[in-house]
Amino acid sequence: MKTKEKFVNNLNSLLIMNAEVEKIYTELVDKVSDEDLKTFFSQQGMQRREFTNDLKAKIVSLGGSYENKGRVQSELYKFWMNIRNFVMFNKSEESLMNEVRDMQGLTINKYNDLLRMLGLPLSICKLLIKQRDRIQDAKDSIERHRLIAYA
């Protein structure tokens, strides 16, 4: 497989993951009652939409075509189901935030895996680092909230 094709395939995988995470956040906005959480989930959903648009542009710049529909990675599916269980069975807010934090950790790992690829163009590295760092900031925010709210 050519190097550019490999980059495009990996970026498409990241694109699909971000689209799925955006759906999770969008669904959570309608399911939680806490206004701070609604705002947080709404912002995270918009951020992921922005990420998908940026990734689409990078894929096109590599001469590839993007697909934002596809099979969700099994790890992400687990989080999706756990979050749905929270919504259906009205589990604790702390449990929900733990799942969201863990989901963010998974996505950070996916970004790091892609950043380890040899020969990745600098512009793509910069974009992925920027997106990964924004996800890390949100994860840190959850951790700070958890320490304050549940201490």
RAGIHU-V585463 format. One record per backbone hydrogen bond with DSSP energy under -1.0 kcal/mol. NH is the residue of the N-H (numbers start at 1). CO is the residue of the C=O. E is the energy in kcal/mol with one decimal. If there is no record, write none. Layout:
NH:CO:E, NH:CO:E
This chain:
6:2:-2.1, 7:3:-2.3, 8:4:-2.7, 9:5:-2.7, 10:6:-2.2, 11:7:-2.7, 12:8:-2.5, 13:9:-1.9, 14:10:-2.0, 15:11:-2.4, 16:12:-2.5, 17:13:-2.2, 18:14:-2.5, 19:15:-2.2, 20:16:-2.2, 21:17:-2.5, 22:18:-2.4, 23:19:-1.7, 24:20:-1.9, 25:21:-2.5, 26:22:-2.6, 27:23:-2.5, 28:24:-2.2, 29:25:-1.7, 32:28:-1.8, 38:34:-2.3, 39:35:-2.4, 40:36:-2.5, 41:37:-3.1, 42:38:-2.4, 43:39:-2.7, 44:40:-2.4, 45:41:-2.4, 46:42:-2.3, 47:43:-2.3, 48:44:-2.4, 49:45:-2.0, 50:46:-2.2, 51:47:-2.3, 52:48:-2.4, 53:49:-2.0, 54:50:-2.4, 55:51:-2.7, 56:52:-2.4, 57:53:-1.9, 58:54:-1.9, 59:55:-2.5, 60:56:-2.4, 61:57:-2.2, 62:58:-1.2, 63:60:-1.9, 64:59:-2.3, 77:73:-2.1, 78:74:-1.7, 79:75:-1.4, 80:76:-2.4, 81:77:-2.5, 82:78:-2.3, 83:79:-2.7, 84:80:-2.2, 85:81:-2.3, 86:82:-1.8, 87:83:-2.2, 88:84:-2.8, 89:85:-2.8, 90:86:-1.1, 91:86:-1.0, 96:92:-1.8, 97:93:-2.6, 98:94:-2.1, 99:95:-2.1, 100:96:-2.5, 101:97:-2.6, 102:98:-2.4, 103:99:-2.5, 104:100:-2.4, 105:101:-2.0, 106:102:-2.0, 107:103:-2.2, 108:104:-2.4, 109:105:-2.1, 110:106:-1.9, 111:107:-2.2, 112:108:-2.6, 113:109:-2.4, 114:110:-1.9, 115:111:-2.4, 116:112:-1.1, 117:114:-1.6, 120:117:-1.1, 125:121:-2.3, 126:122:-2.7, 127:123:-1.8, 128:124:-2.9, 129:125:-2.6, 130:126:-2.3, 131:127:-2.6, 132:128:-2.9, 133:129:-2.6, 134:130:-1.7, 135:131:-2.0, 136:132:-2.5, 137:133:-2.3, 138:134:-1.8, 139:135:-2.4, 140:136:-2.7, 141:137:-2.1, 142:138:-2.0, 143:139:-2.1, 144:140:-2.6, 145:141:-2.4, 146:142:-2.8, 147:143:-2.4, 148:144:-1.9, 149:145:-3.4, 150:146:-2.3
